[in-house]
Amino acid sequence: MNLQYHIHESSIKCPYCDHDCQDDDYVVDQDKTEFECDKCEKVFWAEMNYVYSTYSDCSLNEIEHEWQQSKTHKMVYNCKNCSQYDVRELEGAK
């Protein structure tokens, strides 16, 4: 394993042995925290980061959606101007 790179994981993973060290009772501060692996017993830094996911929605801005049927999934309609979608029943389907 190349230790020159940061590991971005949803849980605390040891950079030495790749063991998942996440303990549900243990909280890591935003600042660096020393953490000891319960498998290889080496100490390493653990740091928590926030990640934001953003997406657009015409209706939040009082704009009508411009729906277009998906070419690969005929029941799905995607807005041309934002990230919203709508799933509809196919006409004549029972």
N, CA, C and O atoms as CSV, one atom per row, in Angstrom:
chain,resi,resn,atom,element,x,y,z
A,1,MET,N,N,0.849,-1.173,0.000
A,1,MET,CA,C,0.000,0.000,0.000
A,1,MET,C,C,0.893,1.234,0.000
A,1,MET,O,O,1.867,1.295,0.750
A,2,ASN,N,N,0.566,2.218,-0.837
A,2,ASN,CA,C,1.337,3.448,-0.911
A,2,ASN,C,C,0.885,4.395,0.191
A,2,ASN,O,O,-0.249,4.872,0.164
A,3,LEU,N,N,1.741,4.671,1.148
A,3,LEU,CA,C,1.379,5.494,2.296
A,3,LEU,C,C,1.537,6.982,2.032
A,3,LEU,O,O,1.352,7.787,2.945
A,4,GLN,N,N,1.874,7.368,0.809
A,4,GLN,CA,C,2.034,8.775,0.464
A,4,GLN,C,C,0.705,9.454,0.157
A,4,GLN,O,O,0.660,10.675,0.002
A,5,TYR,N,N,-0.361,8.696,0.067
A,5,TYR,CA,C,-1.666,9.234,-0.292
A,5,TYR,C,C,-2.620,9.151,0.889
A,5,TYR,O,O,-2.496,8.271,1.741
A,6,HIS,N,N,-3.565,10.068,0.931
A,6,HIS,CA,C,-4.614,10.018,1.947
A,6,HIS,C,C,-5.629,8.967,1.539
A,6,HIS,O,O,-5.852,8.743,0.350
A,7,ILE,N,N,-6.241,8.323,2.516
A,7,ILE,CA,C,-7.291,7.353,2.259
A,7,ILE,C,C,-8.612,8.012,2.603
A,7,ILE,O,O,-8.806,8.455,3.735
A,8,HIS,N,N,-9.526,8.085,1.641
A,8,HIS,CA,C,-10.842,8.674,1.877
A,8,HIS,C,C,-11.845,7.548,1.992
A,8,HIS,O,O,-12.175,6.903,0.998
A,9,GLU,N,N,-12.330,7.307,3.194
A,9,GLU,CA,C,-13.241,6.201,3.467
A,9,GLU,C,C,-14.391,6.693,4.332
A,9,GLU,O,O,-14.286,7.730,4.987
A,10,SER,N,N,-15.476,5.954,4.333
A,10,SER,CA,C,-16.602,6.288,5.199
A,10,SER,C,C,-16.372,5.801,6.621
A,10,SER,O,O,-17.109,6.181,7.531
A,11,SER,N,N,-15.371,4.975,6.821
A,11,SER,CA,C,-15.023,4.494,8.153
A,11,SER,C,C,-13.518,4.663,8.339
A,11,SER,O,O,-12.804,4.997,7.393
A,12,ILE,N,N,-13.043,4.435,9.543
A,12,ILE,CA,C,-11.616,4.586,9.825
A,12,ILE,C,C,-10.891,3.317,9.383
A,12,ILE,O,O,-11.120,2.236,9.926
A,13,LYS,N,N,-10.015,3.463,8.394
A,13,LYS,CA,C,-9.274,2.331,7.839
A,13,LYS,C,C,-7.793,2.549,8.129
A,13,LYS,O,O,-7.254,3.623,7.865
A,14,CYS,N,N,-7.148,1.535,8.667
A,14,CYS,CA,C,-5.727,1.626,9.005
A,14,CYS,C,C,-4.894,1.781,7.725
A,14,CYS,O,O,-5.043,0.988,6.795
A,15,PRO,N,N,-4.022,2.793,7.668
A,15,PRO,CA,C,-3.186,2.974,6.475
A,15,PRO,C,C,-2.033,1.978,6.394
A,15,PRO,O,O,-1.343,1.922,5.377
A,16,TYR,N,N,-1.813,1.196,7.441
A,16,TYR,CA,C,-0.734,0.219,7.457
A,16,TYR,C,C,-1.190,-1.177,7.037
A,16,TYR,O,O,-0.529,-1.837,6.236
A,17,CYS,N,N,-2.326,-1.622,7.584
A,17,CYS,CA,C,-2.766,-2.999,7.296
A,17,CYS,C,C,-4.123,-3.043,6.582
A,17,CYS,O,O,-4.619,-4.124,6.265
A,18,ASP,N,N,-4.720,-1.882,6.328
A,18,ASP,CA,C,-5.981,-1.772,5.593
A,18,ASP,C,C,-7.180,-2.334,6.369
A,18,ASP,O,O,-8.233,-2.596,5.787
A,19,HIS,N,N,-7.016,-2.517,7.678
A,19,HIS,CA,C,-8.085,-3.046,8.527
A,19,HIS,C,C,-9.113,-1.955,8.824
A,19,HIS,O,O,-8.743,-0.808,9.076
A,20,ASP,N,N,-10.394,-2.305,8.797
A,20,ASP,CA,C,-11.462,-1.370,9.127
A,20,ASP,C,C,-11.526,-1.249,10.644
A,20,ASP,O,O,-11.918,-2.194,11.328
A,21,CYS,N,N,-11.141,-0.087,11.173
A,21,CYS,CA,C,-11.017,0.114,12.616
A,21,CYS,C,C,-12.196,0.871,13.214
A,21,CYS,O,O,-12.155,1.217,14.394
A,22,GLN,N,N,-13.215,1.133,12.461
A,22,GLN,CA,C,-14.324,1.948,12.961
A,22,GLN,C,C,-14.990,1.310,14.165
A,22,GLN,O,O,-15.423,0.159,14.123
A,23,ASP,N,N,-15.061,2.077,15.230
A,23,ASP,CA,C,-15.751,1.663,16.433
A,23,ASP,C,C,-16.944,2.587,16.577
A,23,ASP,O,O,-16.771,3.805,16.593
A,24,ASP,N,N,-18.138,2.050,16.681
A,24,ASP,CA,C,-19.349,2.866,16.732
A,24,ASP,C,C,-19.360,3.835,17.909
A,24,ASP,O,O,-20.031,4.865,17.849
A,25,ASP,N,N,-18.636,3.525,18.968
A,25,ASP,CA,C,-18.608,4.389,20.141
A,25,ASP,C,C,-17.509,5.444,20.069
A,25,ASP,O,O,-17.465,6.345,20.907
A,26,TYR,N,N,-16.634,5.346,19.091
A,26,TYR,CA,C,-15.497,6.254,18.999
A,26,TYR,C,C,-15.812,7.373,18.018
A,26,TYR,O,O,-16.241,7.116,16.893
A,27,VAL,N,N,-15.598,8.618,18.444
A,27,VAL,CA,C,-15.859,9.778,17.587
A,27,VAL,C,C,-14.539,10.465,17.297
A,27,VAL,O,O,-13.751,10.721,18.208
A,28,VAL,N,N,-14.297,10.763,16.029
A,28,VAL,CA,C,-13.089,11.472,15.627
A,28,VAL,C,C,-13.453,12.930,15.420
A,28,VAL,O,O,-14.413,13.243,14.716
A,29,ASP,N,N,-12.685,13.827,16.035
A,29,ASP,CA,C,-12.916,15.258,15.858
A,29,ASP,C,C,-12.523,15.680,14.451
A,29,ASP,O,O,-11.896,14.925,13.707
A,30,GLN,N,N,-12.912,16.921,14.100
A,30,GLN,CA,C,-12.509,17.436,12.794
A,30,GLN,C,C,-10.993,17.598,12.726
A,30,GLN,O,O,-10.393,17.447,11.662
A,31,ASP,N,N,-10.378,17.907,13.873
A,31,ASP,CA,C,-8.921,17.995,13.902
A,31,ASP,C,C,-8.341,16.587,13.856
A,31,ASP,O,O,-9.051,15.610,14.090
A,32,LYS,N,N,-7.065,16.488,13.556
A,32,LYS,CA,C,-6.423,15.177,13.530
A,32,LYS,C,C,-6.464,14.543,14.908
A,32,LYS,O,O,-6.230,15.212,15.915
A,33,THR,N,N,-6.758,13.270,14.950
A,33,THR,CA,C,-6.818,12.512,16.192
A,33,THR,C,C,-5.949,11.272,16.049
A,33,THR,O,O,-6.005,10.582,15.032
A,34,GLU,N,N,-5.156,10.995,17.057
A,34,GLU,CA,C,-4.364,9.763,17.031
A,34,GLU,C,C,-5.305,8.583,17.220
A,34,GLU,O,O,-6.196,8.611,18.069
A,35,PHE,N,N,-5.095,7.560,16.424
A,35,PHE,CA,C,-5.950,6.384,16.471
A,35,PHE,C,C,-5.048,5.169,16.406
A,35,PHE,O,O,-4.097,5.149,15.625
A,36,GLU,N,N,-5.329,4.150,17.214
A,36,GLU,CA,C,-4.537,2.925,17.205
A,36,GLU,C,C,-5.344,1.798,16.577
A,36,GLU,O,O,-6.494,1.563,16.947
A,37,CYS,N,N,-4.735,1.109,15.630
A,37,CYS,CA,C,-5.382,-0.021,14.967
A,37,CYS,C,C,-5.481,-1.187,15.938
A,37,CYS,O,O,-4.496,-1.547,16.583
A,38,ASP,N,N,-6.656,-1.770,16.044
A,38,ASP,CA,C,-6.828,-2.901,16.956
A,38,ASP,C,C,-6.310,-4.212,16.369
A,38,ASP,O,O,-6.315,-5.239,17.047
A,39,LYS,N,N,-5.863,-4.182,15.111
A,39,LYS,CA,C,-5.308,-5.396,14.496
A,39,LYS,C,C,-3.775,-5.369,14.523
A,39,LYS,O,O,-3.150,-6.260,15.098
A,40,CYS,N,N,-3.169,-4.350,13.902
A,40,CYS,CA,C,-1.699,-4.305,13.835
A,40,CYS,C,C,-1.092,-3.460,14.956
A,40,CYS,O,O,0.127,-3.450,15.126
A,41,GLU,N,N,-1.920,-2.760,15.713
A,41,GLU,CA,C,-1.531,-1.962,16.868
A,41,GLU,C,C,-0.639,-0.770,16.528
A,41,GLU,O,O,0.010,-0.215,17.414
A,42,LYS,N,N,-0.598,-0.369,15.256
A,42,LYS,CA,C,0.158,0.830,14.885
A,42,LYS,C,C,-0.737,2.046,15.070
A,42,LYS,O,O,-1.956,1.968,14.920
A,43,VAL,N,N,-0.113,3.167,15.398
A,43,VAL,CA,C,-0.830,4.422,15.616
A,43,VAL,C,C,-0.773,5.247,14.332
A,43,VAL,O,O,0.256,5.298,13.658
A,44,PHE,N,N,-1.888,5.889,14.005
A,44,PHE,CA,C,-1.956,6.731,12.806
A,44,PHE,C,C,-2.905,7.886,13.074
A,44,PHE,O,O,-3.598,7.911,14.091
A,45,TRP,N,N,-2.930,8.838,12.160
A,45,TRP,CA,C,-3.832,9.985,12.273
A,45,TRP,C,C,-5.174,9.658,11.636
A,45,TRP,O,O,-5.234,9.033,10.577
A,46,ALA,N,N,-6.253,10.088,12.292
A,46,ALA,CA,C,-7.597,9.987,11.718
A,46,ALA,C,C,-8.185,11.394,11.743
A,46,ALA,O,O,-8.047,12.119,12.729
A,47,GLU,N,N,-8.829,11.763,10.672
A,47,GLU,CA,C,-9.394,13.099,10.556
A,47,GLU,C,C,-10.752,13.001,9.864
A,47,GLU,O,O,-10.891,12.316,8.850
A,48,MET,N,N,-11.742,13.682,10.411
A,48,MET,CA,C,-13.074,13.657,9.814
A,48,MET,C,C,-13.228,14.854,8.886
A,48,MET,O,O,-12.772,15.956,9.190
A,49,ASN,N,N,-13.882,14.619,7.746
A,49,ASN,CA,C,-14.175,15.686,6.782
A,49,ASN,C,C,-15.647,15.661,6.444
A,49,ASN,O,O,-16.278,14.604,6.433
A,50,TYR,N,N,-16.193,16.837,6.169
A,50,TYR,CA,C,-17.561,16.922,5.688
A,50,TYR,C,C,-17.543,16.961,4.170
A,50,TYR,O,O,-16.664,17.576,3.567
A,51,VAL,N,N,-18.521,16.298,3.554
A,51,VAL,CA,C,-18.661,16.324,2.104
A,51,VAL,C,C,-20.084,16.751,1.788
A,51,VAL,O,O,-21.041,16.178,2.309
A,52,TYR,N,N,-20.220,17.744,0.945
A,52,TYR,CA,C,-21.539,18.215,0.547
A,52,TYR,C,C,-21.834,17.758,-0.870
A,52,TYR,O,O,-20.979,17.851,-1.751
A,53,SER,N,N,-23.039,17.266,-1.088
A,53,SER,CA,C,-23.513,16.937,-2.427
A,53,SER,C,C,-24.598,17.949,-2.770
A,53,SER,O,O,-25.549,18.129,-2.010
A,54,THR,N,N,-24.456,18.597,-3.894
A,54,THR,CA,C,-25.444,19.586,-4.306
A,54,THR,C,C,-26.073,19.167,-5.624
A,54,THR,O,O,-25.435,18.517,-6.453
A,55,TYR,N,N,-27.330,19.545,-5.806
A,55,TYR,CA,C,-27.997,19.277,-7.066
A,55,TYR,C,C,-29.085,20.317,-7.278
A,55,TYR,O,O,-29.602,20.907,-6.329
A,56,SER,N,N,-29.415,20.522,-8.523
A,56,SER,CA,C,-30.361,21.566,-8.884
A,56,SER,C,C,-31.794,21.044,-8.937
A,56,SER,O,O,-32.028,19.847,-9.099
A,57,ASP,N,N,-32.748,21.966,-8.797
A,57,ASP,CA,C,-34.167,21.644,-8.873
A,57,ASP,C,C,-34.904,22.888,-9.350
A,57,ASP,O,O,-34.968,23.890,-8.637
A,58,CYS,N,N,-35.454,22.824,-10.545
A,58,CYS,CA,C,-36.163,23.963,-11.123
A,58,CYS,C,C,-37.252,24.495,-10.198
A,58,CYS,O,O,-37.407,25.708,-10.056
A,59,SER,N,N,-38.004,23.601,-9.571
A,59,SER,CA,C,-39.140,24.018,-8.750
A,59,SER,C,C,-38.721,24.864,-7.544
A,59,SER,O,O,-39.527,25.655,-7.052
A,60,LEU,N,N,-37.508,24.725,-7.062
A,60,LEU,CA,C,-37.032,25.569,-5.971
A,60,LEU,C,C,-36.934,27.030,-6.400
A,60,LEU,O,O,-37.007,27.938,-5.572
A,61,ASN,N,N,-36.769,27.244,-7.700
A,61,ASN,CA,C,-36.640,28.583,-8.252
A,61,ASN,C,C,-37.877,29.008,-9.027
A,61,ASN,O,O,-37.838,29.948,-9.821
A,62,GLU,N,N,-38.984,28.298,-8.783
A,62,GLU,CA,C,-40.274,28.580,-9.419
A,62,GLU,C,C,-40.186,28.573,-10.944
A,62,GLU,O,O,-40.761,29.427,-11.620
A,63,ILE,N,N,-39.458,27.595,-11.465
A,63,ILE,CA,C,-39.318,27.387,-12.911
A,63,ILE,C,C,-39.929,26.036,-13.233
A,63,ILE,O,O,-39.724,25.073,-12.494
A,64,GLU,N,N,-40.674,25.949,-14.319
A,64,GLU,CA,C,-41.280,24.689,-14.739
A,64,GLU,C,C,-40.204,23.723,-15.232
A,64,GLU,O,O,-39.256,24.122,-15.909
A,65,HIS,N,N,-40.366,22.447,-14.882
A,65,HIS,CA,C,-39.462,21.419,-15.407
A,65,HIS,C,C,-39.721,21.236,-16.892
A,65,HIS,O,O,-40.851,21.381,-17.359
A,66,GLU,N,N,-38.672,20.919,-17.625
A,66,GLU,CA,C,-38.771,20.606,-19.052
A,66,GLU,C,C,-38.432,19.127,-19.196
A,66,GLU,O,O,-37.268,18.761,-19.359
A,67,TRP,N,N,-39.472,18.269,-19.136
A,67,TRP,CA,C,-39.282,16.825,-19.092
A,67,TRP,C,C,-38.938,16.259,-20.459
A,67,TRP,O,O,-39.492,16.671,-21.478
A,68,GLN,N,N,-38.014,15.309,-20.461
A,68,GLN,CA,C,-37.613,14.599,-21.677
A,68,GLN,C,C,-37.490,13.130,-21.324
A,68,GLN,O,O,-36.856,12.777,-20.330
A,69,GLN,N,N,-38.100,12.263,-22.144
A,69,GLN,CA,C,-38.059,10.826,-21.882
A,69,GLN,C,C,-36.646,10.297,-22.064
A,69,GLN,O,O,-35.951,10.654,-23.015
A,70,SER,N,N,-36.236,9.444,-21.144
A,70,SER,CA,C,-34.918,8.828,-21.210
A,70,SER,C,C,-34.848,7.902,-22.423
A,70,SER,O,O,-35.823,7.224,-22.749
A,71,LYS,N,N,-33.708,7.875,-23.081
A,71,LYS,CA,C,-33.534,7.004,-24.250
A,71,LYS,C,C,-33.306,5.562,-23.842
A,71,LYS,O,O,-33.581,4.652,-24.625
A,72,THR,N,N,-32.806,5.330,-22.629
A,72,THR,CA,C,-32.489,3.974,-22.186
A,72,THR,C,C,-33.549,3.375,-21.275
A,72,THR,O,O,-33.699,2.154,-21.227
A,73,HIS,N,N,-34.288,4.212,-20.548
A,73,HIS,CA,C,-35.319,3.741,-19.621
A,73,HIS,C,C,-36.602,4.519,-19.916
A,73,HIS,O,O,-36.783,5.635,-19.428
A,74,LYS,N,N,-37.473,3.935,-20.701
A,74,LYS,CA,C,-38.651,4.631,-21.212
A,74,LYS,C,C,-39.617,5.120,-20.132
A,74,LYS,O,O,-40.429,6.004,-20.403
A,75,MET,N,N,-39.553,4.572,-18.923
A,75,MET,CA,C,-40.438,5.015,-17.841
A,75,MET,C,C,-39.894,6.248,-17.107
A,75,MET,O,O,-40.601,6.867,-16.312
A,76,VAL,N,N,-38.639,6.595,-17.379
A,76,VAL,CA,C,-37.989,7.691,-16.663
A,76,VAL,C,C,-37.962,8.942,-17.541
A,76,VAL,O,O,-37.602,8.900,-18.717
A,77,TYR,N,N,-38.355,10.054,-16.922
A,77,TYR,CA,C,-38.298,11.355,-17.581
A,77,TYR,C,C,-37.337,12.234,-16.791
A,77,TYR,O,O,-37.455,12.363,-15.572
A,78,ASN,N,N,-36.381,12.839,-17.501
A,78,ASN,CA,C,-35.386,13.714,-16.883
A,78,ASN,C,C,-35.656,15.155,-17.276
A,78,ASN,O,O,-36.036,15.433,-18.414
A,79,CYS,N,N,-35.459,16.067,-16.341
A,79,CYS,CA,C,-35.590,17.479,-16.657
A,79,CYS,C,C,-34.341,17.900,-17.426
A,79,CYS,O,O,-33.228,17.514,-17.068
A,80,LYS,N,N,-34.527,18.693,-18.484
A,80,LYS,CA,C,-33.405,19.163,-19.288
A,80,LYS,C,C,-32.576,20.222,-18.561
A,80,LYS,O,O,-31.418,20.452,-18.908
A,81,ASN,N,N,-33.173,20.867,-17.549
A,81,ASN,CA,C,-32.524,22.014,-16.918
A,81,ASN,C,C,-32.029,21.785,-15.492
A,81,ASN,O,O,-31.354,22.642,-14.921
A,82,CYS,N,N,-32.363,20.633,-14.920
A,82,CYS,CA,C,-31.920,20.366,-13.549
A,82,CYS,C,C,-31.718,18.865,-13.368
A,82,CYS,O,O,-31.816,18.102,-14.329
A,83,SER,N,N,-31.444,18.455,-12.168
A,83,SER,CA,C,-31.124,17.043,-11.912
A,83,SER,C,C,-32.324,16.200,-11.501
A,83,SER,O,O,-32.149,15.044,-11.118
A,84,GLN,N,N,-33.526,16.736,-11.566
A,84,GLN,CA,C,-34.708,16.004,-11.144
A,84,GLN,C,C,-35.175,15.020,-12.221
A,84,GLN,O,O,-34.918,15.206,-13.411
A,85,TYR,N,N,-35.859,13.981,-11.772
A,85,TYR,CA,C,-36.407,12.986,-12.685
A,85,TYR,C,C,-37.777,12.557,-12.187
A,85,TYR,O,O,-38.132,12.802,-11.034
A,86,ASP,N,N,-38.539,11.920,-13.055
A,86,ASP,CA,C,-39.872,11.445,-12.723
A,86,ASP,C,C,-40.041,10.067,-13.354
A,86,ASP,O,O,-39.697,9.870,-14.519
A,87,VAL,N,N,-40.568,9.117,-12.590
A,87,VAL,CA,C,-40.816,7.768,-13.098
A,87,VAL,C,C,-42.312,7.655,-13.351
A,87,VAL,O,O,-43.119,7.889,-12.452
A,88,ARG,N,N,-42.679,7.295,-14.579
A,88,ARG,CA,C,-44.085,7.224,-14.973
A,88,ARG,C,C,-44.399,5.851,-15.529
A,88,ARG,O,O,-43.519,5.168,-16.053
A,89,GLU,N,N,-45.666,5.443,-15.414
A,89,GLU,CA,C,-46.093,4.187,-16.021
A,89,GLU,C,C,-46.164,4.362,-17.533
A,89,GLU,O,O,-46.533,5.421,-18.041
A,90,LEU,N,N,-45.800,3.294,-18.233
A,90,LEU,CA,C,-45.894,3.333,-19.691
A,90,LEU,C,C,-47.356,3.270,-20.091
A,90,LEU,O,O,-48.147,2.568,-19.460
A,91,GLU,N,N,-47.720,4.003,-21.140
A,91,GLU,CA,C,-49.096,3.980,-21.615
A,91,GLU,C,C,-49.458,2.585,-22.092
A,91,GLU,O,O,-48.691,1.963,-22.827
A,92,GLY,N,N,-50.618,2.088,-21.682
A,92,GLY,CA,C,-51.077,0.767,-22.063
A,92,GLY,C,C,-50.544,-0.348,-21.187
A,92,GLY,O,O,-50.898,-1.511,-21.379
A,93,ALA,N,N,-49.680,-0.004,-20.208
A,93,ALA,CA,C,-49.138,-1.028,-19.301
A,93,ALA,C,C,-50.146,-1.338,-18.213
A,93,ALA,O,O,-50.855,-0.445,-17.750
A,94,LYS,N,N,-50.216,-2.586,-17.804
A,94,LYS,CA,C,-51.160,-2.984,-16.756
A,94,LYS,C,C,-50.464,-3.317,-15.491
A,94,LYS,O,O,-51.111,-3.672,-14.505
